[in-house]
Amino acid sequence: MTKAELVTRIYRQTDRTKTEVETTLDAMFDVIKDSLSQHQIIYVRGFGNFQNKHRAKRTARNVKRNTLVEVEAHEYPTFKPSKIFIEEVKKSLLEPSL
C-alpha cells in the first residue's frame, strides 16, 4: 500500500478531507522521525513501539573487491508490533477470504 492509498482509505473512514489526512500523516511521520533521532521510544498501546537499536562495530566483506571493511557502530530504527497487533494479523491470515 502506498501513502496515497493509505490517505484515501483513512479519508473514506473519517469526516476529514484528503488534505487534512495527508497533513496529519506527514506530521505523525515527522514526530516519529524526530523522536527517534532524539533516542526516544514511541509506544502506541495495542499497536506497537518504534525504537532505535544499537548495532555494534563489525567487520564486513566487500564481495566485489574481496576486501574486509570496518563498519562502525550505529543506531537504526525498528518497529516492534504489540501482541494484540500480531494476534489480529495472524487471525485475519487464518480466516478464509471470500
C-alpha positions as CSV (number, residue, x, y, z in Angstrom):
1,M,0.0,0.0,0.0
2,T,1.3,3.4,-0.9
3,K,0.9,6.6,1.1
4,A,-1.7,7.8,-1.3
5,E,-3.7,4.6,-0.9
6,L,-3.4,5.0,2.9
7,V,-4.6,8.6,2.7
8,T,-7.6,7.5,0.6
9,R,-8.6,4.7,3.0
10,I,-8.4,7.0,6.1
11,Y,-10.3,9.7,4.2
12,R,-13.1,7.2,3.4
13,Q,-13.4,6.2,7.1
14,T,-13.4,9.7,8.6
15,D,-15.1,13.0,8.0
16,R,-11.7,14.7,7.1
17,T,-10.6,15.9,3.8
18,K,-7.7,14.2,1.9
19,T,-5.6,17.2,2.6
20,E,-6.2,17.1,6.3
21,V,-5.5,13.4,6.4
22,E,-2.2,13.8,4.4
23,T,-1.1,16.7,6.6
24,T,-1.8,14.6,9.8
25,L,0.1,11.6,8.4
26,D,3.0,13.8,7.5
27,A,3.1,15.4,10.9
28,M,2.9,11.9,12.5
29,F,5.8,10.6,10.4
30,D,7.8,13.8,11.3
31,V,7.2,13.3,15.0
32,I,8.3,9.7,14.9
33,K,11.5,10.6,13.0
34,D,12.3,13.5,15.3
35,S,11.6,11.4,18.4
36,L,13.8,8.5,17.2
37,S,16.6,10.9,16.3
38,Q,16.5,12.1,20.0
39,H,16.7,8.4,21.2
40,Q,13.1,8.4,22.5
41,I,10.9,5.3,22.3
42,I,7.4,5.7,20.9
43,Y,4.9,3.3,22.3
44,V,1.3,3.1,20.9
45,R,-0.8,0.7,23.1
46,G,-2.3,-2.1,21.1
47,F,-0.2,-1.3,18.0
48,G,3.5,-1.5,18.9
49,N,6.6,0.6,19.5
50,F,9.2,2.4,17.5
51,Q,12.6,2.5,18.9
52,N,16.3,2.6,18.0
53,K,18.5,-0.5,18.2
54,H,22.3,-0.5,18.5
55,R,24.4,-2.4,16.1
56,A,28.0,-3.0,17.3
57,K,31.1,-2.3,15.3
58,R,31.9,-5.2,13.0
59,T,34.0,-6.3,10.1
60,A,32.2,-6.9,6.8
61,R,33.3,-8.2,3.4
62,N,33.2,-6.2,0.2
63,V,32.3,-9.1,-2.2
64,K,33.2,-7.3,-5.4
65,R,36.8,-6.4,-4.3
66,N,37.2,-9.3,-1.8
67,T,38.3,-7.0,0.9
68,L,37.4,-6.5,4.6
69,V,35.6,-3.3,5.6
70,E,35.1,-2.0,9.1
71,V,31.5,-1.0,9.7
72,E,31.2,1.5,12.6
73,A,28.7,1.0,15.4
74,H,25.5,2.7,14.7
75,E,21.8,3.0,15.7
76,Y,19.0,2.0,13.4
77,P,15.2,2.4,13.8
78,T,12.9,-0.6,14.3
79,F,9.2,-1.3,14.8
80,K,8.1,-4.0,17.2
81,P,4.4,-4.8,16.9
82,S,2.3,-5.4,20.1
83,K,1.0,-8.9,21.0
84,I,-2.5,-7.6,20.1
85,F,-1.4,-6.4,16.7
86,I,0.3,-9.8,16.0
87,E,-2.7,-11.8,17.1
88,E,-5.1,-9.8,14.9
89,V,-2.9,-10.2,11.8
90,K,-2.5,-13.9,12.5
91,K,-6.2,-14.3,12.9
92,S,-7.0,-12.5,9.7
93,L,-4.5,-14.6,7.8
94,L,-6.0,-17.8,9.0
95,E,-9.6,-16.8,8.1
96,P,-10.6,-17.9,4.6
97,S,-11.0,-15.0,2.2
98,L,-14.2,-14.8,0.2
